[in-house]
């Protein structure tokens, strides 16, 4: 469980970093847009923070992106024939 959470945090951080880079923003610029501090954003991008849903919404707006949160069922395990 802890591994899955750490992996999700790293993936989220990478997505924020990638989009920030696409927009040509510094961490300080994005942090200001999202109403957070640069050290908070740095921790998030490094996978060391778990943001709240309201913070994710602010980040999406600051990144000029849509926030998409969904529950998707796991792929069924099919036994080999």
The first five atom37 places (N, CA, C, CB, O) and aatype in JSON, in Angstrom:
{
  "aatype": [20, 20, 20, 20, 20, 20, 20, 20, 20, 20, 20, 20, 20, 20, 20, 20, 20, 20, 20, 20, 20, 20, 20, 20, 20, 20, 20, 20, 20, 20, 20, 20, 20, 20, 20, 20, 20, 20, 20, 20, 20, 20, 20, 20, 20, 20, 20, 20, 20, 20, 20, 20, 20, 20, 20, 20, 20, 20, 20, 20, 20, 20, 20, 20, 20, 20, 20, 20, 20, 20, 20, 20, 20, 20, 20, 20, 20, 20, 20, 20, 20],
  "atom_mask": [
    [1, 1, 1, 1, 1],
    [1, 1, 1, 1, 1],
    [1, 1, 1, 1, 1],
    [1, 1, 1, 1, 1],
    [1, 1, 1, 1, 1],
    [1, 1, 1, 1, 1],
    [1, 1, 1, 1, 1],
    [1, 1, 1, 1, 1],
    [1, 1, 1, 1, 1],
    [1, 1, 1, 1, 1],
    [1, 1, 1, 1, 1],
    [1, 1, 1, 1, 1],
    [1, 1, 1, 1, 1],
    [1, 1, 1, 1, 1],
    [1, 1, 1, 1, 1],
    [1, 1, 1, 1, 1],
    [1, 1, 1, 1, 1],
    [1, 1, 1, 1, 1],
    [1, 1, 1, 1, 1],
    [1, 1, 1, 1, 1],
    [1, 1, 1, 1, 1],
    [1, 1, 1, 1, 1],
    [1, 1, 1, 1, 1],
    [1, 1, 1, 1, 1],
    [1, 1, 1, 1, 1],
    [1, 1, 1, 1, 1],
    [1, 1, 1, 1, 1],
    [1, 1, 1, 1, 1],
    [1, 1, 1, 1, 1],
    [1, 1, 1, 1, 1],
    [1, 1, 1, 1, 1],
    [1, 1, 1, 1, 1],
    [1, 1, 1, 1, 1],
    [1, 1, 1, 1, 1],
    [1, 1, 1, 1, 1],
    [1, 1, 1, 1, 1],
    [1, 1, 1, 1, 1],
    [1, 1, 1, 1, 1],
    [1, 1, 1, 1, 1],
    [1, 1, 1, 1, 1],
    [1, 1, 1, 1, 1],
    [1, 1, 1, 1, 1],
    [1, 1, 1, 1, 1],
    [1, 1, 1, 1, 1],
    [1, 1, 1, 1, 1],
    [1, 1, 1, 1, 1],
    [1, 1, 1, 1, 1],
    [1, 1, 1, 1, 1],
    [1, 1, 1, 1, 1],
    [1, 1, 1, 1, 1],
    [1, 1, 1, 1, 1],
    [1, 1, 1, 1, 1],
    [1, 1, 1, 1, 1],
    [1, 1, 1, 1, 1],
    [1, 1, 1, 1, 1],
    [1, 1, 1, 1, 1],
    [1, 1, 1, 1, 1],
    [1, 1, 1, 1, 1],
    [1, 1, 1, 1, 1],
    [1, 1, 1, 1, 1],
    [1, 1, 1, 1, 1],
    [1, 1, 1, 1, 1],
    [1, 1, 1, 1, 1],
    [1, 1, 1, 1, 1],
    [1, 1, 1, 1, 1],
    [1, 1, 1, 1, 1],
    [1, 1, 1, 1, 1],
    [1, 1, 1, 1, 1],
    [1, 1, 1, 1, 1],
    [1, 1, 1, 1, 1],
    [1, 1, 1, 1, 1],
    [1, 1, 1, 1, 1],
    [1, 1, 1, 1, 1],
    [1, 1, 1, 1, 1],
    [1, 1, 1, 1, 1],
    [1, 1, 1, 1, 1],
    [1, 1, 1, 1, 1],
    [1, 1, 1, 1, 1],
    [1, 1, 1, 1, 1],
    [1, 1, 1, 1, 1],
    [1, 1, 1, 1, 1]
  ],
  "atom_positions": [
    [[0.83, -1.19, 0.0], [0.0, 0.0, 0.0], [0.87, 1.26, 0.0], [-0.94, 0.0, 1.21], [0.62, 2.18, -0.77]],
    [[1.88, 1.3, 0.84], [2.76, 2.47, 0.91], [3.49, 2.67, -0.42], [3.78, 2.32, 2.05], [3.7, 3.79, -0.86]],
    [[3.88, 1.55, -1.06], [4.56, 1.63, -2.35], [3.64, 2.27, -3.39], [5.02, 0.23, -2.82], [4.06, 3.13, -4.16]],
    [[2.38, 1.84, -3.41], [1.41, 2.38, -4.38], [1.2, 3.88, -4.16], [0.06, 1.63, -4.26], [1.14, 4.64, -5.12]],
    [[1.11, 4.3, -2.89], [0.92, 5.72, -2.59], [2.13, 6.53, -3.01], [0.64, 5.91, -1.09], [2.0, 7.63, -3.56]],
    [[3.33, 6.0, -2.74], [4.55, 6.7, -3.13], [4.65, 6.81, -4.65], [5.79, 5.98, -2.57], [5.05, 7.84, -5.19]],
    [[4.28, 5.73, -5.33], [4.31, 5.74, -6.8], [3.33, 6.77, -7.35], [3.99, 4.33, -7.35], [3.66, 7.51, -8.28]],
    [[2.13, 6.83, -6.78], [1.12, 7.79, -7.23], [1.61, 9.22, -7.0], [-0.21, 7.56, -6.51], [1.42, 10.09, -7.85]],
    [[2.24, 9.47, -5.85], [2.76, 10.8, -5.55], [3.85, 11.2, -6.54], [3.3, 10.86, -4.11], [3.91, 12.34, -6.99]],
    [[4.72, 10.25, -6.88], [5.78, 10.53, -7.86], [5.2, 10.81, -9.25], [6.76, 9.35, -7.94], [5.65, 11.73, -9.94]],
    [[4.21, 10.04, -9.65], [3.58, 10.26, -10.96], [2.89, 11.61, -11.02], [2.58, 9.14, -11.26], [2.99, 12.32, -12.02]],
    [[2.18, 11.96, -9.96], [1.52, 13.26, -9.91], [2.55, 14.39, -9.99], [0.67, 13.39, -8.63], [2.38, 15.35, -10.74]],
    [[3.61, 14.26, -9.21], [4.66, 15.27, -9.23], [5.27, 15.43, -10.6], [5.73, 14.93, -8.24], [5.56, 16.54, -11.04]],
    [[5.47, 14.31, -11.29], [6.04, 14.36, -12.64], [5.09, 15.05, -13.61], [6.37, 12.95, -13.13], [5.53, 15.81, -14.48]],
    [[3.78, 14.79, -13.46], [2.8, 15.44, -14.34], [2.8, 16.95, -14.12], [1.39, 14.88, -14.09], [2.73, 17.72, -15.08]],
    [[2.89, 17.38, -12.87], [2.93, 18.82, -12.58], [4.2, 19.42, -13.16], [2.86, 19.08, -11.04], [4.16, 20.47, -13.81]],
    [[5.33, 18.76, -12.94], [6.61, 19.25, -13.48], [6.55, 19.36, -15.0], [7.77, 18.32, -13.06], [6.94, 20.38, -15.57]],
    [[6.05, 18.31, -15.66], [6.0, 18.3, -17.13], [5.14, 19.44, -17.66], [5.46, 16.95, -17.64], [5.54, 20.14, -18.6]],
    [[3.97, 19.63, -17.08], [3.08, 20.7, -17.56], [3.67, 22.07, -17.27], [1.68, 20.58, -16.92], [3.58, 22.98, -18.1]],
    [[4.26, 22.23, -16.09], [4.9, 23.51, -15.74], [6.01, 23.82, -16.75], [5.48, 23.46, -14.3], [6.15, 24.96, -17.19]],
    [[6.78, 22.81, -17.1], [7.86, 22.99, -18.07], [7.32, 23.37, -19.45], [8.71, 21.72, -18.17], [7.87, 24.23, -20.13]],
    [[6.21, 22.7, -19.86], [5.59, 23.03, -21.15], [5.17, 24.49, -21.21], [4.36, 22.14, -21.39], [5.29, 25.14, -22.25]],
    [[4.69, 25.01, -20.07], [4.25, 26.41, -20.02], [5.4, 27.39, -19.81], [3.23, 26.58, -18.91], [5.2, 28.6, -19.89]],
    [[6.59, 26.88, -19.55], [7.75, 27.74, -19.34], [7.7, 28.49, -18.02], [7.85, 28.72, -20.46], [8.25, 29.59, -17.91]],
    [[7.05, 27.91, -17.02], [6.92, 28.56, -15.71], [7.99, 28.07, -14.74], [5.54, 28.31, -15.13], [8.41, 26.91, -14.78]],
    [[8.43, 28.96, -13.88], [9.3, 28.55, -12.78], [8.42, 27.99, -11.66], [10.19, 29.75, -12.26], [7.2, 28.17, -11.66]],
    [[9.05, 27.32, -10.72], [8.3, 26.84, -9.57], [7.66, 28.01, -8.83], [9.22, 26.04, -8.62], [6.51, 27.92, -8.4]],
    [[8.38, 29.1, -8.68], [7.85, 30.26, -7.96], [6.63, 30.84, -8.68], [8.94, 31.34, -7.82], [5.66, 31.23, -8.04]],
    [[6.69, 30.9, -10.01], [5.56, 31.43, -10.77], [4.33, 30.55, -10.63], [5.94, 31.57, -12.25], [3.22, 31.05, -10.41]],
    [[4.51, 29.23, -10.76], [3.38, 28.33, -10.63], [2.83, 28.34, -9.21], [3.78, 26.91, -11.03], [1.62, 28.33, -9.0]],
    [[3.72, 28.36, -8.23], [3.28, 28.39, -6.84], [2.42, 29.63, -6.58], [4.5, 28.38, -5.88], [1.38, 29.53, -5.93]],
    [[2.84, 30.77, -7.08], [2.07, 32.0, -6.89], [0.7, 31.87, -7.56], [2.85, 33.22, -7.46], [-0.31, 32.27, -6.99]],
    [[0.67, 31.33, -8.76], [-0.6, 31.14, -9.48], [-1.55, 30.23, -8.71], [-0.34, 30.56, -10.87], [-2.77, 30.42, -8.73]],
    [[-0.98, 29.21, -8.03], [-1.79, 28.2, -7.34], [-2.05, 28.53, -5.88], [-1.11, 26.86, -7.44], [-2.73, 27.78, -5.18]],
    [[-1.51, 29.65, -5.41], [-1.73, 30.03, -4.02], [-1.0, 29.16, -3.03], [-3.18, 30.0, -3.72], [-1.53, 28.83, -1.97]],
    [[0.22, 28.79, -3.37], [1.04, 27.98, -2.48], [2.45, 28.54, -2.49], [1.03, 26.48, -2.89], [2.75, 29.46, -3.25]],
    [[3.32, 27.98, -1.67], [4.7, 28.45, -1.64], [5.56, 27.62, -2.59], [5.27, 28.39, -0.21], [5.19, 26.51, -2.96]],
    [[6.69, 28.18, -2.98], [7.6, 27.46, -3.87], [8.11, 26.18, -3.19], [8.79, 28.36, -4.27], [8.19, 25.15, -3.85]],
    [[8.47, 26.2, -1.88], [8.9, 24.94, -1.26], [7.79, 23.87, -1.25], [9.37, 25.2, 0.18], [8.08, 22.68, -1.41]],
    [[6.55, 24.28, -1.08], [5.44, 23.31, -1.15], [5.35, 22.69, -2.54], [4.1, 24.0, -0.79], [5.18, 21.48, -2.67]],
    [[5.48, 23.51, -3.56], [5.44, 23.0, -4.93], [6.62, 22.09, -5.2], [5.42, 24.16, -5.93], [6.47, 21.05, -5.85]],
    [[7.78, 22.45, -4.72], [8.97, 21.63, -4.91], [8.77, 20.24, -4.3], [10.2, 22.31, -4.28], [9.1, 19.23, -4.92]],
    [[8.23, 20.19, -3.08], [7.96, 18.89, -2.43], [6.95, 18.09, -3.24], [7.43, 19.11, -0.98], [7.11, 16.88, -3.4]],
    [[5.92, 18.75, -3.74], [4.9, 18.05, -4.52], [5.52, 17.47, -5.79], [3.75, 19.0, -4.87], [5.27, 16.31, -6.12]],
    [[6.31, 18.26, -6.5], [6.94, 17.77, -7.74], [7.9, 16.62, -7.47], [7.68, 18.91, -8.43], [8.1, 15.77, -8.34]],
    [[8.49, 16.59, -6.29], [9.43, 15.52, -5.94], [8.71, 14.28, -5.43], [10.41, 16.02, -4.89], [9.35, 13.26, -5.14]],
    [[7.38, 14.35, -5.31], [6.64, 13.2, -4.83], [6.58, 13.09, -3.33], [7.23, 11.97, -5.38], [6.21, 12.04, -2.79]],
    [[6.94, 14.17, -2.64], [6.99, 14.14, -1.19], [5.79, 14.76, -0.51], [8.2, 14.83, -0.72], [5.82, 15.0, 0.69]],
    [[4.73, 15.02, -1.27], [3.54, 15.63, -0.67], [2.3, 15.04, -1.33], [3.56, 17.18, -0.83], [2.3, 14.7, -2.52]],
    [[1.24, 14.93, -0.55], [-0.04, 14.46, -1.06], [-1.01, 15.63, -1.02], [-0.58, 13.24, -0.24], [-1.46, 16.01, 0.06]],
    [[-1.33, 16.21, -2.17], [-2.19, 17.4, -2.19], [-3.65, 17.06, -1.93], [-2.07, 18.1, -3.53], [-4.11, 15.95, -2.19]],
    [[-4.37, 18.03, -1.41], [-5.81, 17.9, -1.24], [-6.49, 18.12, -2.58], [-6.34, 18.91, -0.17], [-5.88, 18.61, -3.53]],
    [[-7.75, 17.75, -2.66], [-8.51, 17.97, -3.9], [-8.61, 19.46, -4.23], [-9.91, 17.35, -3.79], [-8.45, 19.84, -5.39]],
    [[-8.88, 20.33, -3.23], [-8.91, 21.76, -3.57], [-7.56, 22.27, -4.11], [-9.3, 22.58, -2.33], [-7.54, 23.11, -5.02]],
    [[-6.46, 21.77, -3.58], [-5.16, 22.19, -4.11], [-4.97, 21.66, -5.53], [-4.01, 21.69, -3.19], [-4.45, 22.37, -6.38]],
    [[-5.39, 20.44, -5.78], [-5.3, 19.91, -7.15], [-6.1, 20.77, -8.12], [-5.8, 18.46, -7.19], [-5.67, 21.01, -9.24]],
    [[-7.27, 21.23, -7.68], [-8.09, 22.09, -8.53], [-7.38, 23.42, -8.8], [-9.47, 22.36, -7.87], [-7.4, 23.91, -9.93]],
    [[-6.75, 23.99, -7.79], [-6.01, 25.25, -7.99], [-4.81, 25.03, -8.91], [-5.53, 25.82, -6.63], [-4.53, 25.86, -9.77]],
    [[-4.12, 23.9, -8.74], [-2.99, 23.59, -9.61], [-3.45, 23.42, -11.06], [-2.27, 22.32, -9.13], [-2.8, 23.92, -11.98]],
    [[-4.55, 22.72, -11.26], [-5.06, 22.53, -12.62], [-5.35, 23.87, -13.27], [-6.34, 21.66, -12.61], [-4.97, 24.11, -14.42]],
    [[-6.01, 24.76, -12.54], [-6.31, 26.08, -13.09], [-5.02, 26.83, -13.39], [-7.18, 26.9, -12.11], [-4.9, 27.47, -14.43]],
    [[-4.05, 26.77, -12.48], [-2.78, 27.46, -12.66], [-1.98, 26.9, -13.83], [-1.94, 27.38, -11.38], [-1.21, 27.61, -14.47]],
    [[-2.18, 25.61, -14.1], [-1.48, 24.94, -15.2], [-2.27, 24.98, -16.51], [-1.19, 23.5, -14.82], [-1.89, 24.36, -17.5]],
    [[-3.4, 25.73, -16.48], [-4.25, 25.83, -17.67], [-4.61, 24.43, -18.18], [-3.54, 26.64, -18.78], [-4.48, 24.12, -19.36]],
    [[-5.08, 23.61, -17.24], [-5.4, 22.21, -17.54], [-6.7, 21.82, -16.85], [-4.25, 21.28, -17.11], [-7.15, 22.49, -15.93]],
    [[-7.27, 20.73, -17.29], [-8.47, 20.17, -16.69], [-8.04, 19.17, -15.62], [-9.38, 19.5, -17.75], [-7.09, 18.41, -15.82]],
    [[-8.74, 19.17, -14.5], [-8.52, 18.17, -13.46], [-9.48, 17.02, -13.71], [-8.71, 18.77, -12.02], [-10.69, 17.23, -13.81]],
    [[-8.96, 15.82, -13.82], [-9.76, 14.63, -14.1], [-9.5, 13.61, -13.01], [-9.44, 14.05, -15.51], [-8.43, 13.0, -12.96]],
    [[-10.49, 13.43, -12.13], [-10.38, 12.44, -11.06], [-11.45, 11.4, -11.32], [-10.54, 13.09, -9.64], [-12.62, 11.74, -11.49]],
    [[-11.06, 10.13, -11.35], [-12.03, 9.09, -11.67], [-11.68, 7.79, -10.95], [-12.1, 8.86, -13.18], [-10.52, 7.53, -10.63]],
    [[-12.7, 7.0, -10.71], [-12.51, 5.63, -10.25], [-12.73, 4.74, -11.45], [-13.5, 5.27, -9.05], [-13.77, 4.81, -12.11]],
    [[-11.76, 3.9, -11.73], [-11.87, 2.99, -12.86], [-11.68, 1.57, -12.33], [-10.82, 3.32, -13.98], [-10.76, 1.31, -11.55]],
    [[-12.54, 0.65, -12.75], [-12.38, -0.72, -12.26], [-11.08, -1.32, -12.78], [-13.57, -1.59, -12.67], [-10.61, -0.99, -13.88]],
    [[-10.51, -2.2, -11.98], [-9.32, -2.93, -12.42], [-9.68, -3.81, -13.59], [-8.7, -3.77, -11.27], [-10.83, -4.24, -13.72]],
    [[-8.71, -4.09, -14.43], [-8.94, -5.04, -15.51], [-9.18, -6.41, -14.9], [-7.73, -5.08, -16.51], [-8.46, -6.82, -13.99]],
    [[-10.18, -7.12, -15.38], [-10.43, -8.46, -14.82], [-9.28, -9.4, -15.16], [-11.75, -9.04, -15.35], [-8.7, -9.35, -16.24]],
    [[-8.98, -10.25, -14.21], [-7.93, -11.25, -14.43], [-8.59, -12.43, -15.13], [-7.24, -11.69, -13.07], [-9.54, -13.03, -14.62]],
    [[-8.09, -12.76, -16.3], [-8.66, -13.85, -17.09], [-7.67, -15.0, -17.06], [-8.97, -13.4, -18.56], [-6.5, -14.84, -17.4]],
    [[-8.15, -16.15, -16.66], [-7.29, -17.35, -16.63], [-6.99, -17.79, -18.04], [-7.95, -18.5, -15.83], [-7.86, -17.74, -18.91]],
    [[-5.75, -18.24, -18.28], [-5.41, -18.72, -19.62], [-6.26, -19.93, -19.99], [-3.91, -19.08, -19.7], [-6.59, -20.76, -19.14]],
    [[-6.61, -20.01, -21.25], [-7.48, -21.14, -21.72], [-6.67, -22.38, -21.94], [-8.21, -20.77, -23.02], [-7.22, -23.41, -22.33]]
  ]
}
